[in-house]
Amino acid sequence: MRKRNHIIPLHLNKKELAHLEAQVKLSGLAREEFLRSLIMGAQLQARPCTHHADLLHKVAGLCNNANQLAKVANTYGEASQQSVEEMTSIARAVWKEVKENW
């Protein structure tokens, strides 16, 4: 048996339908789920673009490198110049990508 057995017909003009479809596409939800979320008062946000996953991956790598460098520095009392330069290079690459894509 269906949980949702109440149907509410809705008539839209061409402009309203286009706007609804654009909002649904941005949300990444199905149209029915999008409308139910709005009715229940959810604050809907646009789905993150494909660049976000790549950026998060690079930032995570940067954080891992920083943690490894800190561990070496704490263990031996210093970090090699090569490690510091590598960390700086990665940080600059991530910053450049953020500036270019955002």
Biopython code that builds the backbone (N, CA, C, O; Angstrom):
import numpy as np
from Bio.PDB.StructureBuilder import StructureBuilder

atoms = [
    (1, "MET", "N", (0.837, -1.181, 0.000)),
    (1, "MET", "CA", (0.000, 0.000, 0.000)),
    (1, "MET", "C", (0.886, 1.251, 0.000)),
    (1, "MET", "O", (1.915, 1.284, 0.675)),
    (2, "ARG", "N", (0.500, 2.239, -0.730)),
    (2, "ARG", "CA", (1.267, 3.480, -0.834)),
    (2, "ARG", "C", (1.179, 4.292, 0.439)),
    (2, "ARG", "O", (0.140, 4.344, 1.097)),
    (3, "LYS", "N", (2.292, 4.925, 0.770)),
    (3, "LYS", "CA", (2.301, 5.824, 1.924)),
    (3, "LYS", "C", (1.685, 7.174, 1.557)),
    (3, "LYS", "O", (1.063, 7.838, 2.387)),
    (4, "ARG", "N", (1.871, 7.559, 0.306)),
    (4, "ARG", "CA", (1.357, 8.852, -0.157)),
    (4, "ARG", "C", (0.215, 8.587, -1.126)),
    (4, "ARG", "O", (0.441, 8.334, -2.309)),
    (5, "ASN", "N", (-0.989, 8.645, -0.628)),
    (5, "ASN", "CA", (-2.115, 8.331, -1.489)),
    (5, "ASN", "C", (-3.042, 9.527, -1.724)),
    (5, "ASN", "O", (-4.196, 9.349, -2.114)),
    (6, "HIS", "N", (-2.542, 10.743, -1.488)),
    (6, "HIS", "CA", (-3.315, 11.956, -1.759)),
    (6, "HIS", "C", (-2.675, 12.668, -2.945)),
    (6, "HIS", "O", (-1.489, 12.998, -2.914)),
    (7, "ILE", "N", (-3.453, 12.900, -3.972)),
    (7, "ILE", "CA", (-2.960, 13.533, -5.190)),
    (7, "ILE", "C", (-3.508, 14.951, -5.256)),
    (7, "ILE", "O", (-4.698, 15.181, -5.046)),
    (8, "ILE", "N", (-2.624, 15.894, -5.549)),
    (8, "ILE", "CA", (-3.024, 17.295, -5.673)),
    (8, "ILE", "C", (-2.647, 17.764, -7.076)),
    (8, "ILE", "O", (-1.466, 17.965, -7.359)),
    (9, "PRO", "N", (-3.630, 17.942, -7.955)),
    (9, "PRO", "CA", (-3.324, 18.425, -9.307)),
    (9, "PRO", "C", (-2.837, 19.877, -9.243)),
    (9, "PRO", "O", (-3.315, 20.670, -8.431)),
    (10, "LEU", "N", (-1.904, 20.200, -10.092)),
    (10, "LEU", "CA", (-1.350, 21.556, -10.114)),
    (10, "LEU", "C", (-1.207, 21.991, -11.565)),
    (10, "LEU", "O", (-0.599, 21.287, -12.370)),
    (11, "HIS", "N", (-1.756, 23.127, -11.894)),
    (11, "HIS", "CA", (-1.679, 23.659, -13.249)),
    (11, "HIS", "C", (-0.669, 24.803, -13.263)),
    (11, "HIS", "O", (-0.747, 25.725, -12.452)),
    (12, "LEU", "N", (0.274, 24.729, -14.189)),
    (12, "LEU", "CA", (1.296, 25.763, -14.336)),
    (12, "LEU", "C", (1.299, 26.263, -15.772)),
    (12, "LEU", "O", (0.973, 25.526, -16.703)),
    (13, "ASN", "N", (1.670, 27.524, -15.935)),
    (13, "ASN", "CA", (1.872, 28.012, -17.300)),
    (13, "ASN", "C", (3.301, 27.655, -17.732)),
    (13, "ASN", "O", (4.066, 27.085, -16.954)),
    (14, "LYS", "N", (3.644, 27.988, -18.948)),
    (14, "LYS", "CA", (4.945, 27.607, -19.518)),
    (14, "LYS", "C", (6.111, 28.193, -18.709)),
    (14, "LYS", "O", (7.101, 27.509, -18.450)),
    (15, "LYS", "N", (5.984, 29.452, -18.319)),
    (15, "LYS", "CA", (7.045, 30.130, -17.576)),
    (15, "LYS", "C", (7.226, 29.500, -16.190)),
    (15, "LYS", "O", (8.353, 29.275, -15.749)),
    (16, "GLU", "N", (6.122, 29.220, -15.513)),
    (16, "GLU", "CA", (6.191, 28.602, -14.176)),
    (16, "GLU", "C", (6.801, 27.211, -14.245)),
    (16, "GLU", "O", (7.613, 26.839, -13.398)),
    (17, "LEU", "N", (6.406, 26.441, -15.263)),
    (17, "LEU", "CA", (6.957, 25.100, -15.424)),
    (17, "LEU", "C", (8.452, 25.151, -15.711)),
    (17, "LEU", "O", (9.211, 24.347, -15.169)),
    (18, "ALA", "N", (8.880, 26.075, -16.547)),
    (18, "ALA", "CA", (10.308, 26.221, -16.861)),
    (18, "ALA", "C", (11.098, 26.574, -15.603)),
    (18, "ALA", "O", (12.188, 26.052, -15.371)),
    (19, "HIS", "N", (10.531, 27.466, -14.799)),
    (19, "HIS", "CA", (11.203, 27.852, -13.546)),
    (19, "HIS", "C", (11.289, 26.658, -12.593)),
    (19, "HIS", "O", (12.332, 26.417, -11.986)),
    (20, "LEU", "N", (10.198, 25.920, -12.467)),
    (20, "LEU", "CA", (10.195, 24.735, -11.608)),
    (20, "LEU", "C", (11.235, 23.729, -12.072)),
    (20, "LEU", "O", (12.003, 23.207, -11.264)),
    (21, "GLU", "N", (11.263, 23.456, -13.365)),
    (21, "GLU", "CA", (12.219, 22.474, -13.890)),
    (21, "GLU", "C", (13.663, 22.935, -13.673)),
    (21, "GLU", "O", (14.535, 22.117, -13.382)),
    (22, "ALA", "N", (13.919, 24.234, -13.813)),
    (22, "ALA", "CA", (15.271, 24.757, -13.572)),
    (22, "ALA", "C", (15.666, 24.570, -12.110)),
    (22, "ALA", "O", (16.795, 24.175, -11.819)),
    (23, "GLN", "N", (14.750, 24.849, -11.194)),
    (23, "GLN", "CA", (15.025, 24.694, -9.768)),
    (23, "GLN", "C", (15.249, 23.222, -9.409)),
    (23, "GLN", "O", (16.128, 22.893, -8.612)),
    (24, "VAL", "N", (14.453, 22.357, -10.000)),
    (24, "VAL", "CA", (14.594, 20.917, -9.753)),
    (24, "VAL", "C", (15.955, 20.446, -10.234)),
    (24, "VAL", "O", (16.631, 19.681, -9.546)),
    (25, "LYS", "N", (16.359, 20.901, -11.412)),
    (25, "LYS", "CA", (17.660, 20.495, -11.959)),
    (25, "LYS", "C", (18.805, 20.966, -11.066)),
    (25, "LYS", "O", (19.755, 20.222, -10.825)),
    (26, "LEU", "N", (18.711, 22.196, -10.579)),
    (26, "LEU", "CA", (19.746, 22.717, -9.680)),
    (26, "LEU", "C", (19.839, 21.928, -8.375)),
    (26, "LEU", "O", (20.926, 21.724, -7.836)),
    (27, "SER", "N", (18.694, 21.493, -7.884)),
    (27, "SER", "CA", (18.669, 20.788, -6.597)),
    (27, "SER", "C", (19.207, 19.379, -6.688)),
    (27, "SER", "O", (19.738, 18.849, -5.712)),
    (28, "GLY", "N", (19.075, 18.761, -7.867)),
    (28, "GLY", "CA", (19.502, 17.383, -8.009)),
    (28, "GLY", "C", (18.481, 16.375, -7.504)),
    (28, "GLY", "O", (18.756, 15.175, -7.478)),
    (29, "LEU", "N", (17.313, 16.846, -7.104)),
    (29, "LEU", "CA", (16.256, 15.968, -6.598)),
    (29, "LEU", "C", (15.260, 15.659, -7.712)),
    (29, "LEU", "O", (15.229, 16.331, -8.743)),
    (30, "ALA", "N", (14.450, 14.632, -7.484)),
    (30, "ALA", "CA", (13.323, 14.385, -8.374)),
    (30, "ALA", "C", (12.293, 15.491, -8.151)),
    (30, "ALA", "O", (12.255, 16.096, -7.079)),
    (31, "ARG", "N", (11.468, 15.755, -9.143)),
    (31, "ARG", "CA", (10.497, 16.843, -9.037)),
    (31, "ARG", "C", (9.573, 16.662, -7.839)),
    (31, "ARG", "O", (9.326, 17.614, -7.099)),
    (32, "GLU", "N", (9.063, 15.452, -7.639)),
    (32, "GLU", "CA", (8.147, 15.210, -6.534)),
    (32, "GLU", "C", (8.835, 15.413, -5.181)),
    (32, "GLU", "O", (8.254, 15.985, -4.259)),
    (33, "GLU", "N", (10.074, 14.941, -5.076)),
    (33, "GLU", "CA", (10.826, 15.112, -3.823)),
    (33, "GLU", "C", (11.128, 16.586, -3.574)),
    (33, "GLU", "O", (11.071, 17.056, -2.438)),
    (34, "PHE", "N", (11.447, 17.309, -4.641)),
    (34, "PHE", "CA", (11.698, 18.742, -4.540)),
    (34, "PHE", "C", (10.461, 19.466, -3.998)),
    (34, "PHE", "O", (10.568, 20.271, -3.073)),
    (35, "LEU", "N", (9.305, 19.182, -4.567)),
    (35, "LEU", "CA", (8.073, 19.836, -4.123)),
    (35, "LEU", "C", (7.708, 19.450, -2.698)),
    (35, "LEU", "O", (7.283, 20.302, -1.918)),
    (36, "ARG", "N", (7.869, 18.165, -2.341)),
    (36, "ARG", "CA", (7.583, 17.753, -0.961)),
    (36, "ARG", "C", (8.515, 18.463, 0.018)),
    (36, "ARG", "O", (8.087, 18.868, 1.099)),
    (37, "SER", "N", (9.772, 18.614, -0.351)),
    (37, "SER", "CA", (10.729, 19.310, 0.523)),
    (37, "SER", "C", (10.328, 20.759, 0.731)),
    (37, "SER", "O", (10.404, 21.275, 1.846)),
    (38, "LEU", "N", (9.901, 21.415, -0.337)),
    (38, "LEU", "CA", (9.451, 22.807, -0.213)),
    (38, "LEU", "C", (8.226, 22.918, 0.691)),
    (38, "LEU", "O", (8.139, 23.813, 1.531)),
    (39, "ILE", "N", (7.286, 21.999, 0.508)),
    (39, "ILE", "CA", (6.066, 22.024, 1.322)),
    (39, "ILE", "C", (6.393, 21.845, 2.799)),
    (39, "ILE", "O", (5.764, 22.463, 3.658)),
    (40, "MET", "N", (7.369, 21.004, 3.092)),
    (40, "MET", "CA", (7.734, 20.724, 4.487)),
    (40, "MET", "C", (8.650, 21.799, 5.075)),
    (40, "MET", "O", (9.044, 21.705, 6.238)),
    (41, "GLY", "N", (8.992, 22.818, 4.285)),
    (41, "GLY", "CA", (9.750, 23.949, 4.805)),
    (41, "GLY", "C", (11.253, 23.803, 4.747)),
    (41, "GLY", "O", (11.967, 24.557, 5.408)),
    (42, "ALA", "N", (11.754, 22.854, 3.975)),
    (42, "ALA", "CA", (13.209, 22.665, 3.879)),
    (42, "ALA", "C", (13.847, 23.840, 3.145)),
    (42, "ALA", "O", (13.252, 24.415, 2.233)),
    (43, "GLN", "N", (15.051, 24.185, 3.551)),
    (43, "GLN", "CA", (15.834, 25.204, 2.864)),
    (43, "GLN", "C", (16.687, 24.485, 1.820)),
    (43, "GLN", "O", (17.732, 23.924, 2.150)),
    (44, "LEU", "N", (16.250, 24.501, 0.585)),
    (44, "LEU", "CA", (16.937, 23.780, -0.471)),
    (44, "LEU", "C", (18.093, 24.596, -1.009)),
    (44, "LEU", "O", (18.010, 25.818, -1.133)),
    (45, "GLN", "N", (19.177, 23.897, -1.326)),
    (45, "GLN", "CA", (20.351, 24.541, -1.897)),
    (45, "GLN", "C", (20.719, 23.836, -3.185)),
    (45, "GLN", "O", (20.374, 22.674, -3.401)),
    (46, "ALA", "N", (21.422, 24.555, -4.028)),
    (46, "ALA", "CA", (21.853, 23.973, -5.289)),
    (46, "ALA", "C", (22.858, 22.851, -5.036)),
    (46, "ALA", "O", (23.642, 22.899, -4.088)),
    (47, "ARG", "N", (22.815, 21.857, -5.892)),
    (47, "ARG", "CA", (23.760, 20.753, -5.810)),
    (47, "ARG", "C", (25.156, 21.284, -6.118)),
    (47, "ARG", "O", (25.306, 22.093, -7.034)),
    (48, "PRO", "N", (26.174, 20.860, -5.391)),
    (48, "PRO", "CA", (27.538, 21.335, -5.682)),
    (48, "PRO", "C", (27.967, 20.930, -7.088)),
    (48, "PRO", "O", (27.586, 19.866, -7.576)),
    (49, "CYS", "N", (28.752, 21.769, -7.728)),
    (49, "CYS", "CA", (29.220, 21.448, -9.073)),
    (49, "CYS", "C", (30.313, 20.384, -8.998)),
    (49, "CYS", "O", (30.780, 20.035, -7.914)),
    (50, "THR", "N", (30.706, 19.884, -10.140)),
    (50, "THR", "CA", (31.674, 18.783, -10.195)),
    (50, "THR", "C", (33.057, 19.196, -9.701)),
    (50, "THR", "O", (33.845, 18.338, -9.304)),
    (51, "HIS", "N", (33.365, 20.477, -9.718)),
    (51, "HIS", "CA", (34.675, 20.935, -9.253)),
    (51, "HIS", "C", (34.847, 20.754, -7.743)),
    (51, "HIS", "O", (35.970, 20.616, -7.257)),
    (52, "HIS", "N", (33.737, 20.754, -7.003)),
    (52, "HIS", "CA", (33.832, 20.649, -5.546)),
    (52, "HIS", "C", (34.520, 19.370, -5.100)),
    (52, "HIS", "O", (35.376, 19.411, -4.217)),
    (53, "ALA", "N", (34.168, 18.241, -5.688)),
    (53, "ALA", "CA", (34.764, 16.963, -5.282)),
    (53, "ALA", "C", (36.270, 16.978, -5.522)),
    (53, "ALA", "O", (37.040, 16.534, -4.671)),
    (54, "ASP", "N", (36.691, 17.488, -6.682)),
    (54, "ASP", "CA", (38.115, 17.551, -6.994)),
    (54, "ASP", "C", (38.841, 18.482, -6.031)),
    (54, "ASP", "O", (39.934, 18.170, -5.560)),
    (55, "LEU", "N", (38.233, 19.616, -5.744)),
    (55, "LEU", "CA", (38.847, 20.571, -4.828)),
    (55, "LEU", "C", (38.967, 19.981, -3.422)),
    (55, "LEU", "O", (40.003, 20.131, -2.773)),
    (56, "LEU", "N", (37.920, 19.315, -2.953)),
    (56, "LEU", "CA", (37.968, 18.687, -1.629)),
    (56, "LEU", "C", (39.055, 17.625, -1.564)),
    (56, "LEU", "O", (39.739, 17.488, -0.550)),
    (57, "HIS", "N", (39.211, 16.878, -2.644)),
    (57, "HIS", "CA", (40.258, 15.854, -2.698)),
    (57, "HIS", "C", (41.642, 16.497, -2.577)),
    (57, "HIS", "O", (42.498, 15.999, -1.847)),
    (58, "LYS", "N", (41.857, 17.599, -3.289)),
    (58, "LYS", "CA", (43.161, 18.277, -3.236)),
    (58, "LYS", "C", (43.417, 18.903, -1.870)),
    (58, "LYS", "O", (44.540, 18.855, -1.368)),
    (59, "VAL", "N", (42.398, 19.483, -1.272)),
    (59, "VAL", "CA", (42.558, 20.070, 0.063)),
    (59, "VAL", "C", (42.843, 18.971, 1.088)),
    (59, "VAL", "O", (43.653, 19.162, 1.996)),
    (60, "ALA", "N", (42.182, 17.826, 0.945)),
    (60, "ALA", "CA", (42.442, 16.701, 1.850)),
    (60, "ALA", "C", (43.884, 16.236, 1.713)),
    (60, "ALA", "O", (44.535, 15.933, 2.713)),
    (61, "GLY", "N", (44.388, 16.176, 0.490)),
    (61, "GLY", "CA", (45.790, 15.811, 0.271)),
    (61, "GLY", "C", (46.728, 16.823, 0.901)),
    (61, "GLY", "O", (47.743, 16.454, 1.492)),
    (62, "LEU", "N", (46.392, 18.086, 0.778)),
    (62, "LEU", "CA", (47.197, 19.149, 1.378)),
    (62, "LEU", "C", (47.233, 19.001, 2.899)),
    (62, "LEU", "O", (48.284, 19.156, 3.521)),
    (63, "CYS", "N", (46.084, 18.702, 3.486)),
    (63, "CYS", "CA", (46.012, 18.519, 4.943)),
    (63, "CYS", "C", (46.813, 17.290, 5.379)),
    (63, "CYS", "O", (47.497, 17.322, 6.402)),
    (64, "ASN", "N", (46.725, 16.211, 4.602)),
    (64, "ASN", "CA", (47.512, 15.018, 4.929)),
    (64, "ASN", "C", (49.000, 15.324, 4.899)),
    (64, "ASN", "O", (49.743, 14.913, 5.790)),
    (65, "ASN", "N", (49.436, 16.049, 3.867)),
    (65, "ASN", "CA", (50.855, 16.409, 3.785)),
    (65, "ASN", "C", (51.269, 17.295, 4.953)),
    (65, "ASN", "O", (52.359, 17.131, 5.501)),
    (66, "ALA", "N", (50.416, 18.222, 5.333)),
    (66, "ALA", "CA", (50.733, 19.105, 6.458)),
    (66, "ALA", "C", (50.851, 18.292, 7.748)),
    (66, "ALA", "O", (51.744, 18.544, 8.557)),
    (67, "ASN", "N", (49.961, 17.322, 7.944)),
    (67, "ASN", "CA", (50.038, 16.473, 9.136)),
    (67, "ASN", "C", (51.315, 15.633, 9.153)),
    (67, "ASN", "O", (51.945, 15.477, 10.199)),
    (68, "GLN", "N", (51.696, 15.095, 7.993)),
    (68, "GLN", "CA", (52.926, 14.310, 7.918)),
    (68, "GLN", "C", (54.150, 15.172, 8.201)),
    (68, "GLN", "O", (55.068, 14.751, 8.905)),
    (69, "LEU", "N", (54.155, 16.366, 7.655)),
    (69, "LEU", "CA", (55.267, 17.291, 7.893)),
    (69, "LEU", "C", (55.346, 17.674, 9.370)),
    (69, "LEU", "O", (56.439, 17.736, 9.932)),
    (70, "ALA", "N", (54.219, 17.927, 9.996)),
    (70, "ALA", "CA", (54.195, 18.268, 11.419)),
    (70, "ALA", "C", (54.670, 17.100, 12.268)),
    (70, "ALA", "O", (55.368, 17.301, 13.262)),
    (71, "LYS", "N", (54.301, 15.886, 11.891)),
    (71, "LYS", "CA", (54.728, 14.705, 12.644)),
    (71, "LYS", "C", (56.247, 14.553, 12.571)),
    (71, "LYS", "O", (56.899, 14.289, 13.581)),
    (72, "VAL", "N", (56.801, 14.720, 11.378)),
    (72, "VAL", "CA", (58.264, 14.628, 11.219)),
    (72, "VAL", "C", (58.952, 15.721, 12.022)),
    (72, "VAL", "O", (59.943, 15.468, 12.707)),
    (73, "ALA", "N", (58.423, 16.936, 11.935)),
    (73, "ALA", "CA", (59.021, 18.058, 12.660)),
    (73, "ALA", "C", (58.968, 17.822, 14.166)),
    (73, "ALA", "O", (59.926, 18.143, 14.869)),
    (74, "ASN", "N", (57.873, 17.269, 14.671)),
    (74, "ASN", "CA", (57.752, 17.007, 16.099)),
    (74, "ASN", "C", (58.629, 15.843, 16.543)),
    (74, "ASN", "O", (59.157, 15.854, 17.656)),
    (75, "THR", "N", (58.788, 14.842, 15.689)),
    (75, "THR", "CA", (59.587, 13.671, 16.036)),
    (75, "THR", "C", (61.071, 13.984, 16.047)),
    (75, "THR", "O", (61.781, 13.617, 16.983)),
    (76, "TYR", "N", (61.547, 14.669, 15.000)),
    (76, "TYR", "CA", (62.981, 14.911, 14.848)),
    (76, "TYR", "C", (63.404, 16.335, 15.194)),
    (76, "TYR", "O", (64.593, 16.653, 15.155)),
    (77, "GLY", "N", (62.467, 17.174, 15.523)),
    (77, "GLY", "CA", (62.812, 18.534, 15.897)),
    (77, "GLY", "C", (62.969, 19.475, 14.721)),
    (77, "GLY", "O", (63.168, 20.675, 14.911)),
    (78, "GLU", "N", (62.883, 18.949, 13.505)),
    (78, "GLU", "CA", (62.973, 19.789, 12.311)),
    (78, "GLU", "C", (62.407, 19.027, 11.115)),
    (78, "GLU", "O", (62.268, 17.804, 11.155)),
    (79, "ALA", "N", (62.086, 19.751, 10.068)),
    (79, "ALA", "CA", (61.603, 19.155, 8.825)),
    (79, "ALA", "C", (62.569, 19.520, 7.712)),
    (79, "ALA", "O", (63.167, 20.596, 7.729)),
    (80, "SER", "N", (62.719, 18.631, 6.751)),
    (80, "SER", "CA", (63.664, 18.891, 5.664)),
    (80, "SER", "C", (63.158, 20.028, 4.785)),
    (80, "SER", "O", (61.957, 20.272, 4.678)),
    (81, "GLN", "N", (64.099, 20.707, 4.165)),
    (81, "GLN", "CA", (63.742, 21.810, 3.271)),
    (81, "GLN", "C", (62.906, 21.296, 2.105)),
    (81, "GLN", "O", (62.002, 21.986, 1.635)),
    (82, "GLN", "N", (63.204, 20.097, 1.641)),
    (82, "GLN", "CA", (62.463, 19.502, 0.537)),
    (82, "GLN", "C", (60.990, 19.309, 0.919)),
    (82, "GLN", "O", (60.101, 19.571, 0.109)),
    (83, "SER", "N", (60.734, 18.857, 2.133)),
    (83, "SER", "CA", (59.358, 18.660, 2.589)),
    (83, "SER", "C", (58.596, 19.978, 2.657)),
    (83, "SER", "O", (57.436, 20.068, 2.256)),
    (84, "VAL", "N", (59.270, 20.987, 3.170)),
    (84, "VAL", "CA", (58.638, 22.312, 3.276)),
    (84, "VAL", "C", (58.341, 22.861, 1.884)),
    (84, "VAL", "O", (57.271, 23.424, 1.656)),
    (85, "GLU", "N", (59.283, 22.700, 0.950)),
    (85, "GLU", "CA", (59.074, 23.198, -0.415)),
    (85, "GLU", "C", (57.950, 22.437, -1.119)),
    (85, "GLU", "O", (57.164, 23.030, -1.857)),
    (86, "GLU", "N", (57.875, 21.132, -0.892)),
    (86, "GLU", "CA", (56.802, 20.332, -1.487)),
    (86, "GLU", "C", (55.446, 20.782, -0.953)),
    (86, "GLU", "O", (54.482, 20.921, -1.706)),
    (87, "MET", "N", (55.388, 21.004, 0.341)),
    (87, "MET", "CA", (54.143, 21.458, 0.969)),
    (87, "MET", "C", (53.731, 22.819, 0.415)),
    (87, "MET", "O", (52.556, 23.044, 0.121)),
    (88, "THR", "N", (54.681, 23.712, 0.275)),
    (88, "THR", "CA", (54.413, 25.049, -0.260)),
    (88, "THR", "C", (53.934, 24.954, -1.709)),
    (88, "THR", "O", (53.014, 25.668, -2.108)),
    (89, "SER", "N", (54.550, 24.085, -2.485)),
    (89, "SER", "CA", (54.169, 23.909, -3.885)),
    (89, "SER", "C", (52.736, 23.397, -4.011)),
    (89, "SER", "O", (51.968, 23.887, -4.839)),
    (90, "ILE", "N", (52.383, 22.420, -3.195)),
    (90, "ILE", "CA", (51.032, 21.867, -3.231)),
    (90, "ILE", "C", (50.019, 22.928, -2.800)),
    (90, "ILE", "O", (48.957, 23.058, -3.409)),
    (91, "ALA", "N", (50.343, 23.679, -1.761)),
    (91, "ALA", "CA", (49.435, 24.731, -1.285)),
    (91, "ALA", "C", (49.222, 25.784, -2.373)),
    (91, "ALA", "O", (48.098, 26.247, -2.567)),
    (92, "ARG", "N", (50.277, 26.167, -3.080)),
    (92, "ARG", "CA", (50.139, 27.148, -4.161)),
    (92, "ARG", "C", (49.290, 26.603, -5.305)),
    (92, "ARG", "O", (48.487, 27.333, -5.885)),
    (93, "ALA", "N", (49.465, 25.324, -5.630)),
    (93, "ALA", "CA", (48.681, 24.714, -6.713)),
    (93, "ALA", "C", (47.194, 24.703, -6.363)),
    (93, "ALA", "O", (46.349, 25.010, -7.203)),
    (94, "VAL", "N", (46.888, 24.352, -5.129)),
    (94, "VAL", "CA", (45.479, 24.341, -4.701)),
    (94, "VAL", "C", (44.922, 25.765, -4.719)),
    (94, "VAL", "O", (43.808, 25.987, -5.194)),
    (95, "TRP", "N", (45.676, 26.715, -4.214)),
    (95, "TRP", "CA", (45.216, 28.107, -4.198)),
    (95, "TRP", "C", (44.993, 28.620, -5.618)),
    (95, "TRP", "O", (44.013, 29.321, -5.869)),
    (96, "LYS", "N", (45.891, 28.282, -6.556)),
    (96, "LYS", "CA", (45.738, 28.705, -7.953)),
    (96, "LYS", "C", (44.451, 28.129, -8.540)),
    (96, "LYS", "O", (43.715, 28.834, -9.231)),
    (97, "GLU", "N", (44.181, 26.879, -8.275)),
    (97, "GLU", "CA", (42.958, 26.261, -8.795)),
    (97, "GLU", "C", (41.709, 26.912, -8.204)),
    (97, "GLU", "O", (40.723, 27.130, -8.908)),
    (98, "VAL", "N", (41.755, 27.217, -6.925)),
    (98, "VAL", "CA", (40.612, 27.892, -6.299)),
    (98, "VAL", "C", (40.380, 29.242, -6.943)),
    (98, "VAL", "O", (39.240, 29.590, -7.251)),
    (99, "LYS", "N", (41.429, 30.004, -7.151)),
    (99, "LYS", "CA", (41.293, 31.334, -7.778)),
    (99, "LYS", "C", (40.758, 31.246, -9.200)),
    (99, "LYS", "O", (39.952, 32.081, -9.611)),
    (100, "GLU", "N", (41.201, 30.239, -9.956)),
    (100, "GLU", "CA", (40.784, 30.110, -11.350)),
    (100, "GLU", "C", (39.357, 29.590, -11.499)),
    (100, "GLU", "O", (38.631, 30.020, -12.395)),
    (101, "ASN", "N", (38.959, 28.681, -10.638)),
    (101, "ASN", "CA", (37.662, 28.021, -10.800)),
    (101, "ASN", "C", (36.550, 28.602, -9.940)),
    (101, "ASN", "O", (35.389, 28.252, -10.151)),
    (102, "TRP", "N", (36.844, 29.454, -9.001)),
    (102, "TRP", "CA", (35.804, 29.949, -8.098)),
    (102, "TRP", "C", (35.790, 31.418, -8.194)),
    (102, "TRP", "O", (34.993, 32.073, -7.522)),
]
sb = StructureBuilder()
sb.init_structure("model")
sb.init_model(0)
sb.init_chain("A")
sb.init_seg("    ")
for serial, (resi, resn, name, xyz) in enumerate(atoms, 1):
    if name == "N":
        sb.init_residue(resn, " ", resi, " ")
    sb.init_atom(name, np.array(xyz, "f"), 0.0, 1.0, " ", f" {name:<3s}", serial, name[0])
structure = sb.get_structure()
